[in-house]
Amino acid sequence: MPEKHYHVCPRNCYDTCSIISTTVNGVLVSIEGNPAHDYTKGKLCPKAMNDIQKVYNPSRIRYPMRQRQRFSGNWERMSWDEALDMIAQKIIDSKKHDGNTLSLALNKYSGNFGALHNAMEWLFSGMGPTTRAVGSPCWSAGVDAQTYDFGKFFCSEPREMGHAKLLWLWGVNPAWTAVHQMPIIFDAMDRGSKVICFDTYLSDTAARSHRFIQVKPGTDGLLALAMCKVLCEENLMDDKLYDYTLGLVEFIDYLTNSIDLTEAAEITGVKAEIIRELAIEYGQTCPACIWVGFGLQRYTNGGQTLRAIDALGALAGHIGEKGGGVHYGHFETWKFAGAGLPEQQNRQLNINRFAREALACDKPPLRVLWLSGRNPLAQDADLKHWHRLIQQLELIVINDLFLTKSAQAADIFLPATTHYEHWDLNSSYWHYWVGINEPAINPVGEAKSDLEIAWNLSAKLNRFEKGSCSFPTSGSERETALKQLGPDMLRMLGLNTPEEILDRPIKAKFPPTAWENHEFVTPSKRYEFQSSRALAAGLPALPVFEPALLPSKETPLRLLTPHHSMMINSQSYQDALSDYYDLYINPRLLENYGLKIGETAEIWNEYASLQVKVKVDMSLPEDVVIIYQQAIEQRAQARNALLNSNLSDMGDVAAGGKGLAINETFVSLRKLTPSERSF
């Protein structure tokens, strides 16, 4: 008989879909959306639609493996006992050699979210102080910016956006990356709401909007500040601002003396009369909402850009307004209980410069590296540093589903379960829902969950050396997941016992409108145009415009790499389509470089070169080229070979480390002769 099971998609995605799976005789046969979830409403995005194929994919690794020589592809099957013995022995030996556990490093992020995916952190905490990757490659600068402005990182319930009469989608493409928000936007449009999309190129979302405003990359903060100046000049500011804000006089003074509309128009590419028109409409329309995408803050001035947009919302009085405000994301439903282990004085390395900083560690140097939920050789900048670090390391372990580019560098591969094979608890950084994830099938092959791997390795370590790891050596996945609902989370969800979440997804009991009573949690308890915390961090106290990096004569083209509807970073939800990347360019570039559509060309900079096939996008500026995330065979050169590790201006305070200024990657382009082409 068919059996139903309930899941929460763990991908690093706005929607965090609630899923119902069906099994027959222990085999996963179908998945569908869960109608009991009031945000995803029984629908799934395209990324979930190949989940069954992913679970049973012939390329999925089902057993522990050992590679005799890194990058050789010479893998051989081993038992779990053998694998854990090797890892435990190396950990014990390294600890004895150095007199501490700092030579053991964990580099983990969001290959999959979920409370029990923190088991790797818990395991390493149980060993003592270790070396950790901290920060985020995703949203660090914006998180800090909103923390300075509001006191914490929080946004309104996303359905509130549907009440806006004016909706600005600024650097976000929900048609591809947050599909469950699109019906809310379309419903608002049907009721007469106006939607304007600000972006560098004509995205699928921009094409569905009433109006598209094309902004030069890295100048969005100046555009927001110029509109702030118009609000001041037109007396369209909230007349109660002095009651609940700090630094208003200083901010107005900055706008008056430092922001010029004519100059802003030239820098941003948006005409001065359009800047004024947009600002007046925004100031006169209530409610008005801005949704800020993560890409806007992936510049060296990214945090200042977010602070400028926050200030625009505050100046017009839209913060705390039902259907208004500035949406970015939140942490509030991520407050899981953890493992109850003591905090360790870990050695912290910025995740965006991990290899570079790891090479500088000498007391002691890194000896063991564990990669979990990460694929740095396909994602990180500074690949030359990664390859140097790989040569230095004595043991590299990865737990994953497939032999990724990073797995090619590993000594030991441990097969991990999918979310259809283990218990977990997951929540969103966008909507307010939290849900349990239950297993539908037994693990495929000998795959194990992160939690089970952590228990088993802790047991091995304590067998080799009693007391060497304080993390538990066994337990119940189900009970561990439920224990993540501590008293704070239970109150947040309105539950009396953790077991109540087994029945259905639960929505947190937050007011739907963020900051509705203008009760902020900044040091002043006000919205802070002028932030003492920012000043203490070595940043301007006010939101100001600081130019992003610009292309050089040698590398005149800015390379952008937006998300595709079927990709999240290096996780592909479609079969590999080709061995090469498509490069989208302006038609004039095609002519300038003597290229034809579909022809092979090369982009390069001081770090690497990459052969591409040329396609045309008429909406692109002449100095911007795009490679969308694509499903590419392993043998293809990775795009990230072109990246350097320039960091954003913010991120240390709330996100743990500055973000990666990935949108400041610059390349040159040339036509290849037939003999130079590899495809």
Secondary structure, 3 states (H helix, E strand, C coil): CCEEEEEECCCCCCCCCEEEEEEECCEEEEEEECCCCCCCCCCCCHHHCCHHHHHCCCCCCCCCEEECCCCCCCEEECCHHHHHHHHHHHHHHHHHHHCCCCCEEEEECCCCCCHHHHHHHHHHHHHCCCEEEECCCCCHHHHHHHHHHHCCCCCCCHHHHHHCCEEEEECCCHHHHCHHHHHHHHHHHHCCCEEEEEECCCCHHHHCCCEEEECCCCCHHHHHHHHHHHHHHCCCCCCCHHHHEECHHHHHHHHHHHCCHHHHHHHHCCCHHHHHHHHHHHHHCCCEEEEECHHHHCCCCHHHHHHHHHHHHHHCCCCCCCCCEEECCCCHHHCCCCCCCCCCCCEEEEHHHHHHHHHCCCCCCCCEEEEECCCHHHHCCCHHHHHHHHHHCCEEEEEECCCCCCHHHCCEEEEECCCCCCCEEEECCCCCEEEEECCCCCCCCCCECHHHHHHHHHHHHHHHCCCCCCCCCCCCHHHHHHHCCCHHHHHHHCCCCHHHHHCCCEECCCCCCCCCCCCCCCCCCCEECCCHHHHHCCCCCCCCCCCCCCCCCCCCEEEECCCCCCEECCEECCCCCECCEEEEECHHHHHHCCCCCCCEEEEECCCCEEEEEEEECCCCCCCEEECCCCCECCCCCCHHHHCCCCECCCCCCCCCCCCECCCCEEEEEEECCHHHCCC
